[in-house]
Amino acid sequence: MERSSGVLLHISSLPNKYGIGSFGEEAIKFSEFLKSMGVKYWQTLPFGTTDLCNSPYKSFSAFAGNPMFIDLETLYSKNLLTLEELKENQVSDPYSIDFEFLNNKRIEVLKKAFERIDDKYKKNILKFSEENNYWLKDFALYMSIREKNDNKDWYEWENKGLKFHEKLELEKFLKENLDDVLFYEFLQYEFYSQWKDIKERINKNGVKIIGDIPIYVSLESSDVWGNSHIFDLDEDKKPKFISGVPPDYFSEEGQLWGNPLYNWEVLKKENYDWWIKRLENSLKIFDVVRIDHFRGFSDYWAVPANAKTAKEGHWVKGPRMDFFDEVLKKINRESIIAEDLGDIDDNVRTLLKETKFPGMRVIQFGFAENESGHLPHNYEKNIVAYTGTHDNNTLLGWLWESSETERNYALEYCNYQGDDWGKGGYYSDSCRAIIRTLWQSVANLVVVPIQDLCGFGSDTKMNKPGLANGNWRYRITEEQIKNIDKDFILKLNRLYKR
């Protein structure tokens, strides 16, 4: 990876009139903003559908895209929506995503658009469906059956044939519900085609997209429903163990994620085909992918399915290099970033060296210890270094909430020369001192969340790990983007050859 810089902002956080960022002109404008600062990478969170807690890390499919990102004005330009329908879907609050409104209104208006497609459009959908049959068929069926069952998850369906993915029952359902299934194929066609057009324009601006894929998938996904044999389930398709992490920086109880674990023995017999297809699909969407929780390929935390907390789990050996030997036969090594944060041991370090993937560092973590790999003087070139991730506090929020010893160490380390470390905003001296220190480092790629460029506080944090509600709502406005001091980052990029 070349020496460069990036900005972290999820698509959902982009400004527009319709309550959530989308694949519209706002995405192009943001890429132009990045280009004006000399920034070469735009990092996002996962693009998948979200669960009831609105988390992009828990989706109905490892392949399907979030229909909330479909741009309504693009549908209007295709004569699939009316001006009146656009107005009805406008949202007044530009600072926060109103998921309740979106969950009630957005699918409704997308169904209106679907009802207006012509035969030519339908042929395009069917062609897309054939090309993506290995995941789209199950996904469209799953979402349709789920909708017919009052949005209950597959393991709660009364029809056992559908519940257990039996071919005859699925064929019968498809014949009786062709339009309903086609609607979900329409959503994915529109998602992928809109993003393809937008991404091509972003890339022409000299900006590459870093995406994010969670290591695990949701139990309530079409992946588990349609490919149950590659997961560690019992005869009733219930998880034996579930995912999580032991107590760490973010939680004293550990984190109980609840995803089913993989049956790595079965995956190995199939040459890890499902996983490789997943990565190949992700690299159709992104230029580079960050694999979340990379340590799970070395050893993973297995928690009994009935456990109350993640503390009850234990480590299990993962597939390690056997998996990545197969992956690297199909996937370019330069297109993967390994998220190696958390409880890291020698096995993870060895795996990282063997794969040669860049790992991650977060400067905030560095000041909690006397000698930490997260401090810039300990960085290596082959890493991606952050002021913080979507799970961290903002820089300003962190400065306010850290201990006096930790804060003083950070300010001295970063050569802070101001007299009011707690002052935020676009010209915050304390935030700038930390950003500058990161840019000076030897790390090939440095990334800053948009909130830190603005000097915003903890009220703009994207996610608070361990809390089910109130996350993922952050949005930025056009005015706030305009207020960012572009010259500051442009100067850093020029000065430190990024």
C-alpha positions in Angstrom: 0.0 0.0 0.0 1.4 3.4 -1.0 2.1 6.1 1.6 -1.2 7.9 1.8 -4.1 9.1 3.9 -7.8 8.4 4.3 -11.0 9.6 5.9 -13.5 7.3 7.7 -17.2 8.1 7.0 -20.0 5.6 6.4 -22.4 6.1 3.5 -25.3 6.4 5.9 -23.6 9.5 7.4 -23.5 11.5 4.2 -25.8 14.6 3.9 -29.0 14.7 1.9 -32.7 15.4 2.3 -33.9 11.9 2.8 -32.8 10.9 6.2 -29.8 8.7 5.4 -26.8 9.0 3.1 -27.2 7.3 -0.2 -25.5 6.5 -3.6 -26.4 10.0 -4.9 -24.5 13.1 -5.9 -23.6 13.7 -2.2 -21.1 10.7 -2.5 -19.5 12.3 -5.5 -19.2 15.6 -3.7 -17.6 14.0 -0.8 -15.0 12.3 -3.0 -14.2 15.7 -4.5 -13.8 17.1 -1.0 -11.3 14.3 -0.3 -9.4 14.9 -3.5 -9.1 18.6 -2.6 -7.3 17.6 0.6 -5.0 15.2 -1.2 -6.7 12.3 0.5 -6.6 9.0 -1.5 -8.8 6.7 0.5 -12.4 6.8 1.7 -13.2 4.2 4.3 -16.7 3.0 5.1 -18.4 0.5 7.3 -20.1 -2.7 5.9 -22.7 -2.1 3.1 -25.0 -4.9 4.2 -28.6 -4.8 5.3 -29.0 -3.9 9.0 -30.8 -5.6 11.9 -33.3 -4.1 14.4 -30.5 -2.4 16.2 -29.5 -0.8 12.9 -26.0 -2.3 13.1 -24.1 -2.8 9.8 -22.2 -5.6 11.5 -25.3 -7.8 11.7 -27.0 -8.4 8.4 -29.5 -10.6 6.6 -26.8 -11.5 4.1 -23.0 -11.4 3.7 -23.6 -10.5 0.0 -26.7 -8.3 -0.2 -26.5 -4.5 0.0 -28.5 -2.2 2.2 -31.5 -0.9 0.2 -31.6 2.3 2.4 -28.5 3.4 0.3 -30.5 3.3 -2.9 -30.7 6.9 -4.1 -34.3 8.1 -4.5 -33.5 10.9 -6.9 -31.8 8.4 -9.2 -35.1 6.4 -9.2 -36.9 9.7 -10.0 -34.6 10.2 -12.9 -35.6 6.7 -14.2 -39.3 7.7 -13.9 -39.8 5.2 -11.1 -40.8 7.8 -8.5 -42.7 11.1 -8.6 -41.7 14.5 -7.2 -44.5 14.1 -4.6 -43.1 10.8 -3.4 -39.7 12.4 -3.1 -41.2 15.2 -0.9 -43.0 12.7 1.2 -39.7 11.0 2.0 -37.8 14.1 3.0 -36.6 14.3 6.6 -35.9 17.6 8.5 -33.2 16.4 10.9 -29.8 16.6 9.1 -27.8 15.5 12.1 -29.2 12.0 13.0 -30.7 9.1 11.1 -34.3 8.5 12.0 -34.3 4.7 11.6 -37.9 4.5 12.8 -39.1 6.7 10.0 -37.0 5.0 7.4 -38.1 1.5 8.5 -41.7 2.6 8.1 -41.5 4.6 4.8 -38.5 3.5 2.7 -39.5 0.0 1.7 -43.0 1.4 0.9 -41.6 3.9 -1.6 -39.2 1.3 -3.1 -42.2 -1.0 -3.7 -43.9 1.9 -5.6 -40.8 2.2 -7.8 -40.7 -1.5 -8.4 -44.3 -1.5 -9.6 -43.3 0.9 -12.4 -40.5 -1.1 -13.9 -41.0 -2.2 -17.6 -40.1 -5.4 -19.4 -36.6 -4.1 -20.4 -35.8 -3.2 -16.8 -37.1 -6.7 -15.7 -34.8 -8.4 -18.2 -31.8 -6.5 -16.6 -32.9 -7.7 -13.2 -33.1 -11.3 -14.4 -29.7 -11.1 -16.0 -28.2 -9.7 -12.7 -30.0 -12.5 -10.8 -28.5 -15.2 -13.0 -25.0 -13.7 -12.6 -25.4 -13.6 -8.8 -27.5 -16.8 -8.4 -25.1 -18.3 -5.8 -26.3 -15.8 -3.2 -29.2 -13.8 -4.6 -31.7 -16.6 -5.0 -31.5 -17.6 -1.4 -31.5 -14.0 -0.2 -34.6 -13.0 -2.2 -36.5 -16.1 -1.2 -35.5 -15.7 2.4 -36.7 -12.1 2.6 -39.9 -12.9 0.8 -40.7 -15.9 3.1 -39.7 -13.8 6.1 -42.1 -11.0 5.1 -45.0 -13.6 4.6 -44.2 -14.8 8.2 -44.7 -11.5 9.9 -41.0 -10.8 9.7 -40.2 -13.7 11.9 -36.7 -15.2 11.6 -36.3 -18.5 9.7 -36.0 -20.7 12.8 -39.5 -19.5 13.9 -41.3 -20.4 10.7 -44.1 -23.0 11.1 -43.6 -24.5 7.6 -40.8 -27.0 8.3 -40.0 -27.4 4.6 -39.3 -23.7 4.3 -37.6 -23.5 7.6 -35.2 -26.3 6.7 -34.6 -25.0 3.1 -36.2 -28.0 1.4 -36.1 -27.7 -2.4 -39.7 -28.7 -3.2 -41.2 -26.3 -0.7 -39.0 -23.5 -2.0 -40.0 -24.2 -5.6 -43.7 -24.1 -4.6 -43.2 -20.9 -2.7 -41.4 -19.3 -5.7 -44.2 -20.2 -8.1 -46.8 -18.7 -5.8 -44.8 -15.5 -5.0 -42.8 -14.6 -8.1 -43.4 -10.9 -7.8 -42.5 -10.7 -4.2 -39.2 -12.5 -4.8 -38.5 -10.3 -7.8 -38.9 -7.2 -5.7 -36.0 -8.2 -3.5 -34.0 -9.0 -6.6 -34.9 -5.5 -7.9 -33.6 -3.9 -4.7 -30.2 -5.7 -5.1 -30.0 -4.9 -8.8 -30.6 -1.2 -8.1 -28.2 -1.2 -5.2 -25.4 -2.7 -7.2 -25.9 -0.8 -10.4 -26.2 2.6 -8.6 -23.0 1.9 -6.6 -21.1 0.7 -9.6 -21.8 4.0 -11.4 -21.0 6.1 -8.3 -17.8 4.2 -7.5 -16.5 4.5 -11.1 -16.9 8.3 -10.7 -15.3 8.3 -7.3 -12.3 6.3 -8.6 -11.9 8.8 -11.5 -11.5 11.4 -8.8 -8.4 9.5 -7.6 -10.1 8.2 -4.5 -10.3 4.5 -3.6 -12.9 2.9 -1.4 -11.9 0.8 1.7 -14.8 -1.4 2.7 -15.4 -3.4 5.9 -16.6 -7.0 6.2 -17.5 -8.6 9.5 -15.9 -12.0 10.1 -19.2 -13.5 11.2 -22.7 -13.5 9.8 -26.0 -13.3 11.6 -27.9 -16.4 12.6 -30.9 -14.6 11.1 -29.3 -14.4 7.7 -30.0 -16.1 4.4 -26.4 -17.4 4.6 -27.1 -19.6 7.6 -30.5 -20.5 6.4 -29.3 -21.6 3.0 -25.8 -22.9 3.9 -26.3 -24.3 7.3 -23.7 -27.1 6.8 -20.8 -24.6 6.9 -21.8 -23.4 10.4 -21.4 -25.1 13.8 -25.0 -26.0 14.3 -26.8 -29.0 15.9 -29.4 -31.2 14.2 -32.1 -28.6 14.8 -29.9 -25.9 13.2 -29.3 -24.2 16.5 -25.9 -22.9 17.3 -23.8 -25.0 19.7 -21.5 -22.0 20.4 -21.8 -18.4 19.6 -19.3 -15.6 18.9 -17.9 -12.9 21.1 -14.7 -11.7 22.7 -13.3 -11.9 26.2 -13.2 -8.8 28.5 -11.1 -6.0 26.9 -10.7 -2.3 26.5 -14.3 -1.8 25.5 -16.1 -4.0 28.0 -15.3 -5.6 31.4 -17.8 -8.4 30.7 -16.5 -9.0 27.3 -18.7 -8.8 24.2 -21.3 -11.4 23.5 -22.0 -11.0 19.7 -24.2 -14.0 19.3 -23.3 -15.0 15.8 -23.0 -18.7 14.9 -19.5 -20.0 14.5 -18.1 -21.6 11.3 -17.6 -25.3 10.8 -14.1 -24.9 9.5 -13.7 -28.6 8.8 -16.5 -28.5 6.3 -15.3 -25.3 4.8 -11.9 -26.8 4.3 -13.3 -29.8 2.4 -15.0 -27.3 0.1 -11.8 -25.3 -0.4 -13.3 -22.4 1.5 -15.5 -21.7 -1.5 -18.2 -19.7 0.3 -15.6 -17.5 2.0 -13.6 -16.9 -1.2 -16.9 -16.0 -3.1 -17.7 -13.6 -0.3 -14.3 -11.8 -0.6 -14.5 -11.8 -4.4 -18.0 -10.2 -4.1 -16.8 -7.6 -1.6 -13.9 -6.7 -4.0 -16.5 -6.0 -6.7 -17.9 -3.3 -4.3 -14.7 -2.0 -2.7 -11.1 -1.5 -3.8 -9.7 -2.7 -0.5 -11.5 -4.6 2.3 -10.8 -4.5 6.0 -11.6 -7.9 7.6 -13.1 -7.2 11.0 -11.8 -9.4 13.9 -8.9 -10.9 11.9 -7.8 -12.7 15.0 -10.8 -15.1 14.6 -8.9 -16.8 11.8 -6.0 -17.6 14.2 -8.1 -18.5 17.3 -11.7 -17.6 18.0 -13.7 -17.1 21.2 -16.4 -19.8 21.5 -19.2 -19.1 24.0 -21.8 -21.7 24.9 -25.1 -20.8 23.2 -26.9 -20.5 26.5 -24.3 -18.4 28.3 -25.2 -15.1 29.9 -21.9 -13.3 29.3 -18.9 -13.7 27.0 -16.8 -14.5 30.1 -17.9 -18.1 29.8 -16.2 -18.7 26.5 -12.9 -20.4 25.6 -10.4 -20.1 22.7 -10.6 -22.5 19.8 -7.9 -22.9 17.1 -8.9 -21.3 13.8 -8.0 -22.3 10.2 -5.0 -20.0 10.1 -2.7 -20.0 7.1 -4.4 -23.0 5.5 -7.4 -20.7 4.8 -5.3 -17.8 3.5 -3.3 -20.1 1.2 -6.5 -20.8 -0.6 -7.7 -17.2 -0.5 -4.5 -15.8 -1.9 -4.8 -18.0 -5.0 -7.8 -15.9 -6.0 -7.5 -12.6 -4.1 -4.8 -9.9 -4.5 -2.8 -9.6 -1.2 -2.8 -5.8 -1.6 -6.6 -5.7 -1.3 -6.9 -6.9 2.3 -6.4 -5.1 5.6 -6.4 -7.1 8.8 -8.2 -5.7 11.8 -5.9 -7.1 14.5 -7.1 -5.1 17.5 -8.0 -6.5 20.9 -6.5 -9.5 22.6 -3.6 -10.3 20.3 -1.2 -13.2 20.9 1.8 -14.7 19.1 -0.4 -16.9 17.0 -2.1 -13.8 15.5 1.2 -12.0 15.0 2.6 -15.1 13.2 -0.5 -15.3 11.0 -0.2 -11.6 10.1 3.4 -12.0 9.1 2.6 -15.0 7.0 -0.2 -13.3 5.1 1.8 -10.0 4.9 -1.5 -8.1 5.3 -1.2 -4.7 6.9 -2.5 -4.7 10.5 -4.1 -1.7 12.4 -3.0 0.7 15.1 -5.1 3.2 17.0 -3.2 6.1 18.5 -5.8 6.5 21.4 -4.8 3.1 22.7 -1.2 4.0 22.9 -1.4 6.4 25.8 -3.0 3.9 28.1 0.4 2.0 28.5 4.0 3.0 29.0 5.2 1.2 25.9 2.6 0.3 23.4 2.6 -0.9 19.8 -0.1 1.8 19.2 2.4 4.6 19.8 3.7 6.0 16.5 7.4 5.5 17.3 6.7 1.8 17.4 4.9 1.7 14.0 6.0 -0.3 11.0 5.4 0.7 7.4 3.0 -2.1 6.7 0.1 -0.9 8.9 -3.0 1.3 8.8 -3.0 3.8 11.7 -6.1 5.6 13.0 -6.9 8.4 15.4 -9.9 6.2 16.2 -12.3 3.8 14.6 -16.1 3.7 14.6 -15.9 1.9 18.0 -13.7 4.6 19.6 -14.6 7.9 21.2 -13.8 11.0 19.1 -10.4 12.5 19.8 -12.0 15.4 21.7 -14.4 13.1 23.6 -11.4 10.9 24.5 -9.3 13.8 25.7 -12.2 14.9 28.0 -12.9 11.4 29.3 -9.4 10.0 29.7 -7.5 10.2 32.9 -5.3 13.3 33.6 -2.2 11.2 33.4 -3.2 9.6 30.1 -4.3 13.0 28.6 -1.1 14.8 29.7 1.1 12.1 28.2 -0.8 12.3 24.9 -0.5 16.1 24.7 3.2 16.1 25.6 3.9 13.2 23.2 2.1 15.0 20.4 3.9 18.3 21.1 0.7 20.2 21.9 1.5 23.9 22.3 -1.9 25.3 23.1 -3.3 26.6 26.4 -6.9 25.1 26.1 -6.7 21.3 25.3 -10.5 21.0 25.8 -11.5 23.4 23.0 -13.0 21.6 20.1 -14.1 22.7 16.7 -12.6 22.8 13.2 -9.4 24.4 14.5 -8.9 22.5 17.7 -5.2 22.6 18.6 -5.3 19.5 20.7 -7.0 17.4 18.0 -4.7 18.8 15.3 -1.6 17.9 17.4 -2.7 14.3 17.5 -3.6 14.2 13.8 -0.3 15.7 12.9 1.6 13.1 15.0 -0.2 10.3 13.2 0.6 11.8 9.7 4.3 12.1 10.7 4.5 8.4 11.4 6.0 5.7 9.2 2.7 4.0 8.7 1.9 3.6 5.0 -1.7 4.6 5.5 -3.2 6.9 8.1 -7.0 7.3 8.5 -9.0 9.9 10.5 -12.8 9.7 11.2 -14.6 12.8 9.8 -15.6 13.7 13.4 -12.0 14.3 14.3 -11.4 16.6 11.3 -14.3 18.6 12.7 -13.1 18.5 16.4 -16.4 17.1 17.5 -17.2 15.6 20.9 -18.4 12.3 22.1 -22.0 13.1 21.2 -21.1 12.4 17.6 -19.6 8.9 18.3 -20.8 6.3 15.8 -21.0 3.3 18.1 -20.8 2.5 21.7 -19.8 -1.2 21.9 -22.0 -3.3 24.2 -25.0 -0.9 23.9 -27.9 -2.2 21.8 -29.7 1.1 21.1 -28.8 4.6 20.0 -25.9 3.7 17.8 -25.1 4.2 14.1 -27.2 7.4 13.8 -24.5 10.0 13.2 -24.7 12.2 10.1 -22.7 15.2 8.9 -24.1 18.2 7.1 -22.9 19.9 3.9 -22.2 23.1 5.9 -20.0 21.1 8.4 -18.0 19.6 5.6 -17.5 23.1 4.1 -16.2 24.3 7.5 -13.5 21.7 7.7 -10.0 23.3 7.2 -9.0 21.5 4.0 -5.7 23.3 3.9 -4.6 21.7 7.2 -4.9 18.2 5.8 -3.6 19.2 2.4 -0.5 20.7 4.0 0.1 17.6 6.1 -0.2 15.3 3.0 2.3 17.4 1.1 4.7 17.9 4.1 4.7 14.2 5.0 4.6 12.8 1.4 1.1 11.3 1.6 
